[in-house]
Amino acid sequence: GAEPVDEAEEIARTVPLIAAIRAESAVPISIDTMKPAVASAAVAAGATMWNDVTALGFAPDSLATAADLGCDLVLMHMRGEPRTMQADPHYDDVVEEVAGWLSGRAEAAMAAGVVRERIWLDPGIGFGKTAAHNLALTAQLDRLVAAGFPVLYGASRKRVIQSVDPTATDSGDRL
């Protein structure tokens, strides 16, 4: 149900914080954005990873920007868009479809010049998937790992945890 934030607002919210963290520490910093200009500004400020929920599919220049930036890159699977992604998602074989789609996006990134060793895959737990879809992906993560890329698995605080632990009604219970 998230409302989009424009590019200038994203940059204003993130870049000063990234620069401040970078001034104090060499820790890895990830920018979570689908907008190439935001990713570019973030990397210039010290981010070391671009995490894109659209797997570089939002803007026409996303693939070229990722190649130019040369930073680590997380390609995430999401069906739909944030405002509507949970409205009755359907898959015939969620694991096969997500793994195949992510492999295709990784191939597109490499064809654009992104170095293979910089690419991570994220099955998008909670992004356009039911609890059953999320649990199937979790049970069969080996099928994603088989593609040969590191896999980022982000489930902390997600509602899917409540589907297996009904007592985890508060997000703090889902860590």
C-alpha positions in Angstrom: 0.0 0.0 0.0 3.0 2.3 -0.1 2.6 5.6 -2.0 5.4 6.5 -4.4 8.0 9.1 -3.4 9.4 11.3 -6.1 13.1 11.2 -7.1 14.1 14.5 -5.5 12.4 13.5 -2.2 14.2 10.1 -2.2 17.5 11.8 -2.7 16.8 14.4 0.0 15.8 11.7 2.5 18.7 9.3 1.8 21.9 11.0 0.5 22.6 13.1 3.6 22.3 10.0 5.8 24.5 7.9 3.6 27.1 10.6 3.5 27.0 10.9 7.3 27.3 7.2 7.8 30.2 7.0 5.3 32.0 9.8 7.1 32.0 7.8 10.3 32.3 4.2 9.0 33.4 1.9 6.2 30.4 -0.4 6.7 28.5 -1.6 3.6 25.5 0.7 2.8 22.7 -0.3 0.6 20.2 2.0 -1.2 16.8 0.5 -1.7 15.3 2.3 -4.8 14.0 1.6 -8.2 15.1 5.0 -9.5 18.6 5.1 -11.3 19.2 8.8 -10.4 18.6 8.0 -6.7 21.0 5.0 -6.9 23.6 7.2 -8.6 23.3 9.9 -6.0 23.5 7.3 -3.2 26.6 5.6 -4.6 28.3 9.0 -5.0 27.5 9.6 -1.4 29.0 6.3 -0.3 26.5 3.5 -0.8 28.0 0.2 -1.9 24.9 -1.7 -3.0 21.8 -0.9 -5.0 18.8 -3.0 -4.0 16.1 -2.7 -6.6 12.6 -4.2 -6.0 12.0 -4.1 -9.8 15.2 -5.8 -10.7 16.2 -2.9 -12.9 12.8 -2.9 -14.7 11.4 0.4 -13.6 13.3 2.9 -15.8 14.7 2.5 -19.2 18.2 3.5 -18.1 18.3 1.2 -15.0 20.4 -1.5 -16.6 23.0 1.0 -18.0 23.1 2.9 -14.7 23.8 -0.3 -12.8 26.6 -1.2 -15.2 28.1 2.3 -14.9 27.9 2.4 -11.1 29.8 -0.9 -10.7 28.4 -1.5 -7.2 26.9 -4.6 -5.8 23.3 -5.1 -7.1 20.3 -6.9 -5.6 17.7 -7.9 -8.1 14.5 -8.6 -6.3 11.3 -10.3 -7.6 8.1 -8.4 -7.1 4.8 -9.2 -8.9 2.9 -6.0 -9.5 3.7 -2.7 -7.8 3.8 -1.7 -4.1 0.3 -0.3 -4.0 -1.4 -3.4 -5.5 1.0 -6.3 -5.3 -0.9 -8.1 -2.6 -4.2 -8.0 -4.5 -4.7 -11.8 -5.2 -1.2 -12.8 -6.5 -1.2 -16.0 -8.6 1.5 -18.4 -9.7 1.3 -21.8 -11.3 4.7 -22.7 -9.8 6.0 -19.8 -7.7 9.5 -21.2 -7.2 10.0 -21.9 -10.9 8.5 -18.6 -12.0 10.5 -16.5 -9.5 13.8 -18.4 -10.2 13.3 -18.1 -13.9 12.4 -14.5 -13.8 15.4 -13.6 -11.6 17.8 -15.5 -13.8 16.5 -13.6 -16.8 17.0 -10.3 -15.0 20.5 -11.3 -14.0 21.2 -12.2 -17.7 19.9 -8.8 -18.7 22.1 -7.0 -16.2 25.2 -8.9 -17.3 24.4 -8.2 -21.0 24.3 -4.5 -20.0 27.7 -4.8 -18.4 27.1 -5.6 -14.8 29.8 -7.9 -13.5 28.4 -11.3 -12.5 30.1 -11.3 -9.1 28.3 -8.1 -8.2 24.8 -9.6 -8.7 22.6 -10.9 -5.8 19.1 -12.4 -6.2 16.2 -11.8 -3.8 13.0 -13.9 -4.0 11.0 -10.9 -2.7 9.4 -12.5 0.3 6.2 -10.6 1.0 6.2 -8.8 -2.4 3.3 -9.9 -4.4 3.1 -13.3 -2.8 0.8 -15.1 -0.4 2.0 -16.8 2.7 1.9 -20.2 0.8 4.1 -18.7 -2.0 6.6 -17.3 0.6 6.8 -20.6 2.4 7.3 -22.5 -0.9 10.2 -20.1 -1.8 11.7 -20.5 1.7 11.5 -24.3 1.5 13.1 -24.4 -1.9 15.8 -21.6 -1.7 18.2 -24.2 -3.1 16.6 -23.7 -6.5 17.5 -20.0 -6.4 21.0 -20.7 -5.0 21.5 -23.1 -7.9 21.7 -20.1 -10.3 25.1 -19.4 -8.8 24.4 -16.0 -7.3 24.4 -15.0 -3.7 20.8 -14.9 -2.4 19.4 -12.2 -0.1 16.5 -13.4 1.9 14.6 -10.6 3.7 11.9 -12.0 6.0 12.4 -10.1 9.2 9.2 -8.5 10.5 7.2 -9.8 7.5 3.6 -11.0 7.9 4.5 -14.4 6.5 6.1 -15.2 9.9 2.7 -14.7 11.6 1.3 -17.3 9.2 3.5 -20.0 10.9 3.5 -18.3 14.4 0.1 -16.8 15.1 1.4 -15.3 18.3 3.7 -13.0 16.3 1.0 -10.3 15.8 3.3 -7.3 16.4 6.2 -6.7 14.0 8.6 -6.7 16.9 7.5 -10.4 17.5 8.7 -11.3 14.0 12.4 -10.6 14.2 
